[in-house]
C-alpha cells in the first residue's frame, strides 16, 4: 500500500468518527426533550388579546351591553307602547283640593288617573293623601297669572323676580309631597313669558320632575323653553269639559263631554296618545266614572300621564 493510500484511509476514519459523535449528541438532546415533555413542562400560555385591539367586526361573546345610568325621577317612569290597541289616553283632573265631595267620589275609583292639586286649597292635603293611597300620579297645579280675570293670590307672574318665582315653586312642592310633575293652573299670561317659564322650569329640572302644559293659551312658550333646557315635557291635547261647562245650563253637557272624549280617542288612534284634562265638576265626574270603568267603555287604553313622559 502506498503512503498516499494510508493517509487517505486515516482521513476517512476520522470523518466517520465525527459523524458518530454528532449522532450521539443529537440522540442525547432528543432524549432530554422527551423527558421534559413527559414531566409535563409546558410553554406559558400566550397573554389574552386586549379588548381594545379586537378588530372591528370580530366575533364577540353574547353579553348584553351595560346600560348607561339614567336620571331617576321621584317615580320610575315606564315607557308605554302607544301603537298597540289604537293608542292610549291619559286623564288628568285639575283643580283638586277645593271640593271635599269630589274627593269622596274619587275614593271609589280604581282607573289610572293623575290628580293636579292646588297647593293652597283647603283640602289639598286630603287630595295628596288620596293620590298616594290610590297609586295615582300627583301633580302640583301651580297657580300662574292669567291674561284677565281673578287668580290665586300666590299666582306666579311677570311681576315676580326669578328668586321669588323659585321660592313660590318650592313652597308649592313642599305642600304637595310626592308630586311627580307640575302643570299650570290658568297661566295664559305667565306661560307666554319666556323668563317666567324658565324660572319655573329651573326648579322642575333641579327636582327631576316633568312639566305638563295645560295649554291655556296658544302663545305658550313652555314647550320651546323646556326643550332648550332639557326638561321632560308634555302638553294637554283635549279639555274635556270646557264646552260642557258653558252648555250645562242648556242641558248640553253630556253631548259636549261625549264629543270631547271622542276627539281624544280619535287623536290617540291617529297619533298614538292623547292627554285629556278635566275638572272635578259633578257632570264631569259622572261621565268619567262610566268611561273609565273599563277600557271597552273608554274606547282606548288608559294609562297614567307619567307613562307618557319622554
RONUNU-442636 format. One record per atom (N, C-alpha, C, CB): residue in three letters; y negated, x negated, z. Coordinates in steps of 0.2 Angstrom, whole numbers, plus 2048, in hexadecimal, padded with zeros to 3 digits. Atoms other than C-alpha are relative to their C-alpha. Glycine has a CB too. Layout:
BEGIN
ALAYXZ
...
//
This chain:
BEGIN
UNK8067FC800
UNK800800800
UNK7FA7FB800
UNK800805806
UNK806805801
UNK7EF7F97FB
UNK7FC802806
UNK7FD8027FA
UNK8057FF7FA
UNK7E17F7808
UNK7FC8067FF
UNK7FB7FA800
UNK8047FA801
UNK7D78057FF
UNK804806802
UNK7FE8017F9
UNK7FC7FA7FE
UNK7E5811802
UNK801801807
UNK8078007FD
UNK7FF7FF7F9
UNK7E780D814
UNK7F9802803
UNK8017F9803
UNK8067FD7FD
UNK7D4810817
UNK7FF8077FE
UNK7FA7FC7FD
UNK8007F9802
UNK7D582080D
UNK804805805
UNK8028017F9
UNK7FC7FC7FB
UNK7E3826819
UNK7FD801806
UNK8077FD800
UNK8048007FA
UNK7D9822828
UNK7FB805800
UNK7FE7F9802
UNK8067FC800
UNK7CA82C822
UNK803807800
UNK7FD7FF7F9
UNK7FE7F9800
UNK7D583C81E
UNK802802807
UNK8068007FB
UNK7FE7FE7F9
UNK7DD83B830
UNK7FA801804
UNK8047FA802
UNK8067FE7FB
UNK7CC83A838
UNK7FD8067FE
UNK7FB7FA7FE
UNK8027F9802
UNK7C684982E
UNK804806802
UNK7FF8017F8
UNK7FB7FB7FE
UNK7D5853833
UNK7FF801808
UNK8077FF7FF
UNK8018007F8
UNK7D184F846
UNK7FA804801
UNK7FF7F9803
UNK8077FC7FF
UNK7BF856844
UNK8018077FF
UNK7FB7FD7FB
UNK7FF7F9801
UNK7C586683D
UNK804803806
UNK8048027FA
UNK7FC7FE7FA
UNK7D286884B
UNK7FB801806
UNK8067FB802
UNK8057FF7FA
UNK7C4865858
UNK7FC8067FF
UNK7FC7FA801
UNK8047FA801
UNK7B9872850
UNK803807802
UNK7FD8007F9
UNK7FC7FA7FF
UNK7C787F850
UNK801801808
UNK8068007FC
UNK7FF8007F9
UNK7CA87B862
UNK7FA803804
UNK8037FA803
UNK8077FD7FC
UNK7B887E868
UNK7FF8077FE
UNK7FA7FC7FD
UNK8017F9802
UNK7B788E85E
UNK805805804
UNK8018017F8
UNK7FB7FC7FC
UNK7C7895866
UNK7FE801807
UNK8077FD800
UNK8027FF7F9
UNK7C0891877
UNK7FA805801
UNK7FE7F9803
UNK8067FB800
UNK7B089A873
UNK8028077FF
UNK7FB7FE7FB
UNK7FD7F9801
UNK7B98A986D
UNK803803806
UNK8048017FA
UNK7FD7FD7FA
UNK7C38AA87C
UNK7FB801806
UNK8057FA803
UNK8057FE7FB
UNK7B48A9887
UNK7FC8067FF
UNK7FB7FA801
UNK8037FA802
UNK7AC8B787E
UNK804806801
UNK7FE8007F8
UNK7FC7FA7FE
UNK7BB8C2880
UNK800801807
UNK8077FE7FD
UNK8007FF7F9
UNK7BC8BF892
UNK7F9803803
UNK8007F9804
UNK8077FD7FE
UNK7A98C3894
UNK8008087FE
UNK7FA7FD7FC
UNK7FF7F9802
UNK7AD8D488B
UNK804803804
UNK8028007F8
UNK7FB7FC7FC
UNK7BC8D8895
UNK7FD801807
UNK8067FB801
UNK8037FF7FA
UNK7B28D58A5
UNK7FA805800
UNK7FD7F9803
UNK8057FA800
UNK7A68E38A0
UNK7F97FE7FF
UNK801804806
UNK807802801
UNK7978D989C
UNK7FD8037FA
UNK7FF7F87FE
UNK8037FC806
UNK78B8E3891
UNK7F97FE7FF
UNK800808802
UNK807801801
UNK77B8E1889
UNK7FB805803
UNK7FE7FF7F8
UNK8057FB7FD
UNK76C8E9892
UNK7FE8057FB
UNK7FA7FD803
UNK8027FB805
UNK7688FA88A
UNK7F97FF7FE
UNK801807803
UNK807801803
UNK7598F987F
UNK7FB805803
UNK7FF8017F8
UNK8057FC7FD
UNK749901887
UNK7FF8067FC
UNK7FA7FD801
UNK8017F9803
UNK746914883
UNK7F97FF7FC
UNK800805805
UNK806800804
UNK739916875
UNK7FA804804
UNK8018027F9
UNK8057FC7FD
UNK72891B87C
UNK7FE8067FC
UNK7F97FB800
UNK8027FA804
UNK72392D878
UNK7FA8007FB
UNK7FF806805
UNK806800804
UNK713928871
UNK8027FD7F9
UNK7FB7FB803
UNK7FE803806
UNK71C91E864
UNK8058047FB
UNK8037F9801
UNK7FB7FC804
UNK72792C85E
UNK7FD8027F9
UNK802807804
UNK8037FE807
UNK72492F84B
UNK7FE807800
UNK8047FE7FB
UNK8017F9801
UNK71C93F846
UNK8068037FD
UNK7F98017FC
UNK7FA7FD803
UNK72994C842
UNK8067FF802
UNK8007FF7F8
UNK7F98027FE
UNK73794484B
UNK802805805
UNK7FF7F9804
UNK7FD7FB7FC
UNK74394F854
UNK7FF7FF808
UNK8088007FF
UNK8018007F9
UNK73F953866
UNK804805804
UNK7F8801801
UNK7FD7FC7FC
UNK74795B875
UNK7FD807800
UNK8017FE807
UNK8037FA800
UNK74596E876
UNK7FD802807
UNK8058057FE
UNK8037FF7FA
UNK73A96E885
UNK7F98037FF
UNK7FF7F9804
UNK8067FC801
UNK72C97B886
UNK7FA7FB802
UNK800806804
UNK8068047FE
UNK71B973886
UNK7FD802806
UNK7FA8007FA
UNK8047FF7FA
UNK711972896
UNK7FA8057FF
UNK7FF7FA805
UNK8067FC801
UNK705980898
UNK7FA7FD803
UNK801807803
UNK8068037FD
UNK6F397B89B
UNK7FE805805
UNK7FA7FF7FA
UNK8027FC7FB
UNK6EC9828AB
UNK7FA8047FE
UNK7FE7FC806
UNK8057FC802
UNK6E19918A8
UNK7FC803807
UNK8028067FC
UNK8047FD7FB
UNK6D39988B3
UNK803806802
UNK7F98007FE
UNK7FD7FA7FD
UNK6DA9A58BF
UNK7FA804802
UNK8057FF805
UNK8057FC7FD
UNK6CF9B48C2
UNK803804807
UNK7FE8067FB
UNK7FD7FD7FA
UNK6D19BF8D2
UNK8068047FF
UNK7FB804803
UNK7FA7FD802
UNK6DF9C88C9
UNK8037FC7FA
UNK7FF8087FE
UNK7FC804805
UNK6EC9C08BE
UNK8008057FA
UNK8077FE802
UNK8017FC805
UNK6E69C98AE
UNK8067FF7FB
UNK7FA8007FC
UNK7FA800805
UNK6F59CD8A2
UNK7FE8027F9
UNK806804803
UNK8017FE807
UNK6F49CE88F
UNK8048067FF
UNK8017FA7FB
UNK7FC7FA802
UNK6F99DF888
UNK8018007F8
UNK7FD806803
UNK7FF7FF807
UNK7009E2877
UNK7FD8067FD
UNK8088017FE
UNK8047FA803
UNK6F39ED86E
UNK8038037FA
UNK7F97FD7FF
UNK7FE7FE807
UNK6FD9EF85E
UNK805805801
UNK8027FB7FC
UNK7FA7FC7FF
UNK70C9F8865
UNK7FE807802
UNK8057FE805
UNK8017F97FE
UNK70CA0B867
UNK7F98037FF
UNK801801807
UNK8077FD802
UNK6FBA0F85F
UNK7FB7FE804
UNK801807800
UNK8068037FC
UNK6F0A0486A
UNK800803807
UNK7FA8027FD
UNK8007FE7F9
UNK6EBA0687C
UNK7F9802802
UNK8027F9804
UNK8067FD7FD
UNK6DEA0F886
UNK7FF7FE807
UNK7FF8087FF
UNK8018027F9
UNK6D6A09896
UNK7FA805802
UNK7FE7F9801
UNK8057FB7FD
UNK6CCA168A1
UNK7FC7FC806
UNK803806802
UNK8048027FB
UNK6BEA118AC
UNK7FC805803
UNK7FB7FA7FE
UNK8047FB7FD
UNK6B6A1D8B8
UNK7FA7FC804
UNK804804806
UNK8068037FD
UNK6A4A188BC
UNK7FD804806
UNK7FB8007FB
UNK8047FD7FB
UNK698A1D8CA
UNK804802807
UNK7FD8067FD
UNK7FD7FE7FA
UNK6A5A1E8D8
UNK7FD7FE806
UNK8077FD800
UNK8028027FA
UNK6A0A1E8EA
UNK7FB805803
UNK7FC7FA800
UNK8057FB7FE
UNK694A2D8EB
UNK804807802
UNK7FB8027FA
UNK7FD7F97FF
UNK6A0A3C8EA
UNK8077FF803
UNK8018037F9
UNK7FA8017FC
UNK6ADA3C8F8
UNK8068047FD
UNK7FF802807
UNK7FB7FB802
UNK6B6A4B8F0
UNK8047FD7FA
UNK7FD8077FE
UNK7FD803806
UNK6B9A418E0
UNK8057FA802
UNK7FA7FC7FC
UNK7FB8057FD
UNK6C2A338EA
UNK806803802
UNK7FC7FC806
UNK7FA7FC7FE
UNK6CDA408F2
UNK8048027FA
UNK7FE806804
UNK7FC7FE806
UNK6D2A468E1
UNK8037FB7FC
UNK7FB8047FB
UNK7FD806803
UNK6D5A358DA
UNK8067FD804
UNK7FB7FA7FF
UNK7FA8037FB
UNK6E1A318E9
UNK8068037FD
UNK7FE802807
UNK7FA7FD802
UNK6EEA3C8E0
UNK8027FD7F9
UNK800807800
UNK7FF803806
UNK6EDA328D0
UNK8047FA800
UNK7FA7FE7FC
UNK7FB806800
UNK6FAA258CB
UNK7FF7FC7F9
UNK807801801
UNK801803806
UNK6F4A208B9
UNK7FC7FA800
UNK7FD8057FB
UNK804806800
UNK6EDA0F8B4
UNK7F8802800
UNK8027FB7FA
UNK8077FE800
UNK6DAA108B8
UNK7FC7FA803
UNK7FF806805
UNK8048057FD
UNK6CBA058BC
UNK7FA805803
UNK7FD7FC7FA
UNK8057FC7FD
UNK6BEA0C8C8
UNK7FA7FB801
UNK802803807
UNK8068047FF
UNK6ACA058C8
UNK7FC803805
UNK7FC8007F9
UNK8037FD7FA
UNK6A4A078D9
UNK7F97FD800
UNK8047FE806
UNK8078027FF
UNK691A078DC
UNK8007FD807
UNK7FB8067FF
UNK7FF8047F9
UNK6909FA8EB
UNK7FC804805
UNK7FD7F97FF
UNK8047FD7FB
UNK682A048F4
UNK802807802
UNK7F97FF7FF
UNK7FF7F97FF
UNK68AA158F3
UNK803801807
UNK8058027FA
UNK7FE7FF7F9
UNK68EA1D904
UNK808800801
UNK7FE807802
UNK7F98007FF
UNK6A1A1E900
UNK8037FA7FC
UNK8038077FE
UNK7FD806804
UNK6A3A0D8F7
UNK8067FD803
UNK7FA7FB7FF
UNK7FB8037FD
UNK6AEA06904
UNK8078047FF
UNK7FF7FF807
UNK7FA7FC801
UNK6BAA15902
UNK8037FF7F9
UNK7FE807802
UNK7FE801807
UNK6BAA138EF
UNK8047F97FF
UNK7FA8007FC
UNK7FD807801
UNK6BEA008F1
UNK807801803
UNK7FC7FB804
UNK7FA8007FD
UNK6CCA048FD
UNK8058047FC
UNK800803807
UNK7FC7FC805
UNK6D3A118F1
UNK8037FC7FA
UNK7FD8077FE
UNK7FE804805
UNK6D3A058E3
UNK8067FB802
UNK7FA7FD7FD
UNK7FB8057FD
UNK6DD9F88ED
UNK807804801
UNK7FD7FD806
UNK7FA7FD7FE
UNK6E9A058F3
UNK8048027FA
UNK7FF806804
UNK7FD7FE807
UNK6EDA0B8E1
UNK8027FB7FC
UNK7FB8057FD
UNK7FF806805
UNK6ED9FA8D9
UNK7FC8017FA
UNK8078007FE
UNK804800805
UNK6DF9FF8CE
UNK7FB7FA7FF
UNK7FC807800
UNK805805801
UNK6D29F48C6
UNK7FA802804
UNK7FF7FF7F8
UNK8077FE7FC
UNK6C29F38D1
UNK7FB7FC7FC
UNK8017FE807
UNK806803803
UNK6B29F08C9
UNK7F9801804
UNK7FF8027F8
UNK8077FE7FD
UNK6A09EE8D0
UNK7FC8037FA
UNK7FD7F9802
UNK8057FC804
UNK6959FB8C8
UNK7F97FE801
UNK802808800
UNK8068047FE
UNK6869F08C8
UNK7FA8047FE
UNK8007F97FD
UNK8067FC802
UNK6759FA8C8
UNK7FC7FB7FC
UNK7FD803806
UNK805804804
UNK66A9F38BA
UNK7FB8057FE
UNK8047FD7FB
UNK8067FC801
UNK6599F98B5
UNK8018047F9
UNK7FA7FC7FF
UNK8007FC806
UNK658A078A8
UNK7FA8007FC
UNK802808801
UNK807800804
UNK64BA0A89A
UNK7FC805803
UNK8018027F9
UNK8047FA7FD
UNK645A1A8A3
UNK804803805
UNK7FE8057FA
UNK7FD7FC7FB
UNK649A258B1
UNK8027FC807
UNK8078027FE
UNK7FF8037FA
UNK64EA218C3
UNK8067FB800
UNK801805806
UNK7FB805800
UNK65AA138C8
UNK8017FF808
UNK7FF7FA7FC
UNK7FF8027F9
UNK662A0C8D8
UNK7FB7FB802
UNK8077FD801
UNK8058057FE
UNK656A038E3
UNK8027F97FF
UNK7FF802808
UNK7FE807800
UNK6609F38E2
UNK8027FE7F8
UNK8067FF804
UNK7FF802807
UNK6619F48CF
UNK7FD7FA7FD
UNK7FD8067FB
UNK802807802
UNK65F9E38C6
UNK7FC8017F9
UNK8067FC7FE
UNK8047FF806
UNK6519E28B9
UNK7FC7FA7FF
UNK7FC806801
UNK804806802
UNK6449D78B1
UNK7FB7FE805
UNK7FC8027F9
UNK8058027FB
UNK6399D78C0
UNK8037FB805
UNK7FE806804
UNK7FD8047FC
UNK6469CD8C9
UNK8017F97FD
UNK808802802
UNK7FF807802
UNK6479BA8C9
UNK8087FE800
UNK7FD7FB804
UNK7F9802801
UNK6589B18C5
UNK8037FF807
UNK8007F97FC
UNK7FD8007FA
UNK65B9AD8D7
UNK801807804
UNK7FB7FB805
UNK7FF7F97FD
UNK6589BF8DD
UNK8058047FC
UNK7F98047FF
UNK7FB7FD804
UNK6639C58CF
UNK8077FE803
UNK8007FF7F9
UNK7FA8037FD
UNK6719B98D5
UNK802803807
UNK8007F9800
UNK7FE7FD7F9
UNK66F9BF8E7
UNK802807800
UNK7F97FF804
UNK7FE7F9800
UNK6709D18E2
UNK8078017FE
UNK7FB8047FB
UNK7F9800803
UNK6809CE8D8
UNK8057FE806
UNK8017FC7FA
UNK7FB8027FB
UNK6889C58E6
UNK800805806
UNK7FD7F9803
UNK8007FB7FB
UNK6839D28F3
UNK8048067FD
UNK7F9803802
UNK7FC7FB803
UNK68B9DF8E7
UNK8077FF801
UNK7FE8027F9
UNK7F98027FF
UNK69B9D58E7
UNK802800807
UNK8017F97FC
UNK7FE8007F9
UNK69B9D38F9
UNK802807803
UNK7FA7FE805
UNK7FE7F97FE
UNK69B9E68FB
UNK8068037FD
UNK7FA8057FF
UNK7FA7FD804
UNK6A99E98EF
UNK8057FA800
UNK7FE8027F9
UNK7FB805800
UNK6B69DC8F4
UNK8068017FC
UNK8027FE807
UNK7FA7FF804
UNK6C49D98E8
UNK7FF8027F9
UNK805804803
UNK8027FD807
UNK6BA9DE8D8
UNK8027FA7FB
UNK7F9801800
UNK7FE804806
UNK6C19D78C8
UNK7FB7FE7FB
UNK8068027FD
UNK805801805
UNK6B29D98BE
UNK7F9804802
UNK8028027F9
UNK8077FC7FF
UNK6A09E18BC
UNK7FF8047FA
UNK7FA7FB802
UNK8037FD806
UNK6999EE8B1
UNK7FA803802
UNK8058067FE
UNK8067FD7FF
UNK6889F58B0
UNK7FF807801
UNK7FB7FD7FB
UNK8017F97FF
UNK682A058B8
UNK7F98017FD
UNK800802808
UNK8067FF804
UNK674A0B8AC
UNK7FE7F97FD
UNK7F9802805
UNK801806802
UNK66B9FB8A7
UNK7FE7FF7F9
UNK8067FC801
UNK802800807
UNK665A00896
UNK7FA7FB7FE
UNK7FD8067FD
UNK806805800
UNK6559F5899
UNK8037F9802
UNK7FA802804
UNK7FE8067FD
UNK65D9E78A3
UNK8057FC7FB
UNK803800807
UNK7FB803804
UNK66C9E4897
UNK7FD7FE7F9
UNK8068047FF
UNK803803806
UNK6609E1889
UNK7FC7FA801
UNK7FC8067FD
UNK8048067FE
UNK6579D3892
UNK8057FA801
UNK7FC801807
UNK7FC805800
UNK6609C388E
UNK8007FC807
UNK7FF7FB7FA
UNK8008047FA
UNK65A9BA89E
UNK803803806
UNK7F87FF802
UNK7FD7FC7FA
UNK65F9C88AA
UNK8087FF7FF
UNK7FE807800
UNK7F97FF802
UNK6709C98A1
UNK8037F9802
UNK8028017F9
UNK7FD8067FE
UNK6739B68A3
UNK8007FE807
UNK7FB7FA7FC
UNK8008017F9
UNK66E9B68B5
UNK806804803
UNK7FA802803
UNK7FB7FC7FE
UNK67B9C48B8
UNK8077FC7FE
UNK8008077FE
UNK7F9803803
UNK6899BB8AD
UNK8017FA804
UNK7FF8007F9
UNK7FF8067FC
UNK6869AB8B7
UNK804801806
UNK7FA7FD802
UNK7FC7FE7FA
UNK68D9B38C6
UNK8078027FE
UNK7FD805805
UNK7FA7FE803
UNK69B9BB8BC
UNK8057FA7FE
UNK7FF8057FA
UNK7FD806802
UNK6A09AA8B5
UNK8027FC806
UNK7FC7FC7FB
UNK7FF8047FA
UNK69F9A18C6
UNK806803804
UNK7FA800804
UNK7FB7FD7FC
UNK6AA9AE8CE
UNK8078027FC
UNK7FE807803
UNK7FA7FF805
UNK6B79AF8BF
UNK802807800
UNK8067FC803
UNK7FF7F9801
UNK6B49C18BC
UNK7FF8027F9
UNK7FB804804
UNK8017FE807
UNK6B29CB8AC
UNK7FA805800
UNK8068037FC
UNK8067FC801
UNK6A39D58A6
UNK8028067FB
UNK7F97FD7FE
UNK7FF7FA804
UNK6A59E789F
UNK7F98037FE
UNK805805803
UNK8067FD802
UNK6969ED895
UNK8018077FF
UNK7FD7FC7FA
UNK7FF7F9800
UNK6949FF898
UNK7FC8037F9
UNK7FC804806
UNK8037FE806
UNK6899FF888
UNK7FC806800
UNK8058017FA
UNK8057FB7FF
UNK67BA0A88E
UNK7FB8007FB
UNK7FD800807
UNK805801805
UNK671A03880
UNK8037FC7FA
UNK7F97FD802
UNK7FE804806
UNK6749FD86E
UNK7FD7F9800
UNK7FF8037FA
UNK804806800
UNK6679EF872
UNK8037FB805
UNK7F9801802
UNK7FD8047FB
UNK6739E787F
UNK8027F97FD
UNK806803803
UNK7FE807802
UNK6759D487E
UNK8057FD804
UNK7F97FB800
UNK7FA8027FB
UNK6839D388B
UNK8057FC7FC
UNK802805804
UNK7FA803804
UNK6909CF87E
UNK7FE7F97FD
UNK8028047FA
UNK802807803
UNK6869C1875
UNK7FF7FB806
UNK7F98017FD
UNK8018057FA
UNK6819B9886
UNK8077FE803
UNK7FB803805
UNK7F98027FD
UNK6939BA88D
UNK8047FB7FB
UNK804807801
UNK7FC804805
UNK69A9B287D
UNK7FD7F9801
UNK7FF8027F9
UNK803806800
UNK68D9A487E
UNK8027FC807
UNK7F9800800
UNK7FF8037F9
UNK6919A1891
UNK8087FF801
UNK7FD804805
UNK7F98007FF
UNK6A49A388F
UNK803804806
UNK8027F9802
UNK7FE7FB7FB
UNK6A59B289A
UNK8058057FD
UNK7FA804803
UNK7FC7FB802
UNK6B49BE898
UNK7FC8077FF
UNK806801804
UNK8047FA801
UNK6AC9CE890
UNK8048067FD
UNK7FA7FE7FC
UNK7FD7FA803
UNK6B19E088C
UNK7FA8047FF
UNK805803804
UNK8067FB801
UNK6A69EF886
UNK8038077FF
UNK7FC7FE7FB
UNK7FE7F9801
UNK6A8A01887
UNK8008037F9
UNK7FB805805
UNK8007FE806
UNK6ADA0A878
UNK7FE8087FF
UNK8078007FD
UNK8017F9800
UNK6ACA1D87C
UNK7FE802807
UNK8068047FE
UNK8027FD7FA
UNK6A2A2688A
UNK8048077FF
UNK7F9801800
UNK7FC7FA800
UNK6AEA3488E
UNK7FC807801
UNK806800805
UNK8027FA7FE
UNK6A3A41896
UNK7F88007FF
UNK801801807
UNK8077FF801
UNK691A3E891
UNK7FE8067FC
UNK7FD7FA7FC
UNK8017FA804
UNK691A4C884
UNK802806804
UNK8038007F9
UNK7FD7FB7FC
UNK69CA5688F
UNK7FB803806
UNK8077FE803
UNK8057FF7FB
UNK68FA5589D
UNK7FA8047FD
UNK7FD7FA803
UNK8067FD803
UNK681A5B891
UNK8028077FE
UNK7FE7FC7FA
UNK7FE7F9802
UNK68CA6A88B
UNK803804805
UNK8047FF7FA
UNK7FC7FC7FB
UNK694A6F89B
UNK7FD807802
UNK8017FC806
UNK8037FA7FE
UNK687A7C89F
UNK8018067FA
UNK7F87FF800
UNK7FE7FC805
UNK68CA8488E
UNK8078027FF
UNK7FD7FE7FA
UNK7F97FF800
UNK69EA84892
UNK8047FB7FB
UNK8028077FE
UNK7FD804805
UNK6A1A76885
UNK8037FA802
UNK7FB7FE7FB
UNK7FE8077FD
UNK6A7A68891
UNK8077FF7FD
UNK800800807
UNK7F9802802
UNK6BAA6988D
UNK8017FE7F9
UNK805806801
UNK7FF802807
UNK6B8A6887A
UNK7FD7F97FF
UNK7FC8067FC
UNK803806801
UNK6ACA5A87C
UNK8047FA803
UNK7F9800804
UNK7FB8057FD
UNK6B8A50887
UNK8067FF7FC
UNK803803807
UNK7FB801805
UNK6C6A5387B
UNK7FE7FC7FA
UNK8038077FE
UNK803804805
UNK6BBA4D86D
UNK7FF7F9801
UNK7FA8037FD
UNK8028077FE
UNK6B6A3D876
UNK8077FC801
UNK7FC800806
UNK7FA8047FF
UNK6C8A3987B
UNK8047FF7F9
UNK805805805
UNK7FD801807
UNK6CEA3C869
UNK7FD7FA7FC
UNK7FF8077FC
UNK804806803
UNK6C1A2F863
UNK8037FA803
UNK7F9800801
UNK7FD8067FD
UNK6C8A23870
UNK8077FE7FE
UNK800801808
UNK7F9801802
UNK6DAA2586B
UNK8007FE7F9
UNK804807801
UNK800802807
UNK6D6A24858
UNK7FD7F9800
UNK7FB8047FC
UNK803807800
UNK6CCA1485C
UNK8067FB802
UNK7FA7FF804
UNK7FA8047FD
UNK6DBA0D866
UNK8057FF7FA
UNK803803806
UNK7FC800805
UNK6E6A11857
UNK7FE7FB7FA
UNK8028077FD
UNK803804805
UNK6DBA0884B
UNK7FF7F9802
UNK7F98037FD
UNK8028077FE
UNK6D59F9854
UNK8057FD806
UNK7F9801803
UNK7FB8037FC
UNK6E39F7861
UNK7FE802808
UNK8007F9800
UNK8027FF7F9
UNK6D99FC871
UNK7F9804800
UNK7FF7F9804
UNK8067FC7FF
UNK6CBA07878
UNK7FF800807
UNK8008077FC
UNK8027FF7F9
UNK6C1A07888
UNK7FC806801
UNK7FC7FA802
UNK8037FA7FF
UNK6BCA1888E
UNK7FD800807
UNK805806800
UNK8037FF7FA
UNK6AFA1B89C
UNK7FE807801
UNK7F97FB800
UNK8017F97FD
UNK6AEA2B8A6
UNK7FD800806
UNK806804800
UNK8038007F9
UNK6A6A318B6
UNK803805804
UNK7F88027FF
UNK7FD7FC7FB
UNK6ACA3A8C5
UNK7FE807801
UNK8017FD807
UNK8037F9800
UNK6A6A4B8C0
UNK807805800
UNK7FC8027F9
UNK7FA7FC7FF
UNK6B2A5A8C3
UNK8038017FA
UNK7FD807803
UNK7FD7FF806
UNK6B5A5E8B1
UNK8047FA7FD
UNK7FB8027FB
UNK7FD806802
UNK6B8A4C8AD
UNK8077FE803
UNK7FB7FA800
UNK7FA8027FC
UNK6C5A498BB
UNK8058057FE
UNK7FE801807
UNK7FB7FB802
UNK6CEA598B6
UNK8037FE7FA
UNK7FD807800
UNK7FE802807
UNK6CFA548A4
UNK8047F9801
UNK7FA7FF7FC
UNK7FC806800
UNK6D5A428A8
UNK806801804
UNK7FC7FB803
UNK7F97FF7FC
UNK6E2A488B5
UNK8058027FC
UNK7FF805806
UNK7FB7FE805
UNK6EBA518A7
UNK8017FB7FB
UNK7FD8067FD
UNK7FF804805
UNK6E8A4489A
UNK8047F9802
UNK7FA7FD7FD
UNK7FD8067FD
UNK6EEA358A5
UNK807802803
UNK7FB7FD805
UNK7FA7FE7FC
UNK6FDA3F8AC
UNK8067FC7FC
UNK801807800
UNK7FB803804
UNK708A3789E
UNK7FD7FD7FA
UNK8068047FE
UNK803803806
UNK705A2C88F
UNK8018057FA
UNK8047F97FE
UNK7FF7FB805
UNK70CA3A884
UNK7FA805800
UNK806804801
UNK8067FC7FF
UNK6FDA4588A
UNK7FA7FC7FE
UNK800804806
UNK806804801
UNK6F1A37889
UNK8007FE7F8
UNK8017F9803
UNK800802807
UNK6F6A33876
UNK7FF7F97FF
UNK7FA8047FD
UNK800808801
UNK6F5A20879
UNK8037FD806
UNK7F97FE7FF
UNK7FE8047FA
UNK6FCA13885
UNK7FA7FF804
UNK8047FA7FE
UNK8058017FB
UNK6F2A12895
UNK8017F9803
UNK800806805
UNK8008067FD
UNK6EDA0189C
UNK7FA7FF805
UNK8007FA7FB
UNK8058017FC
UNK6E29FA8A9
UNK7FB7FC7FC
UNK8027FC806
UNK805803804
UNK6D19F38A2
UNK8017F8800
UNK7F9802802
UNK7FF8077FF
UNK6D59E28A9
UNK8057FD7FB
UNK8027FE807
UNK7FB802805
UNK6E49E189D
UNK7FD7FE7F9
UNK8058057FF
UNK803801806
UNK6D89E088F
UNK7FB7FA800
UNK7FC8077FE
UNK804805800
UNK6CE9D2895
UNK8027FA7FC
UNK7FF7FD807
UNK7FE805805
UNK6CE9C4887
UNK8027FA804
UNK7FB7FF7FB
//
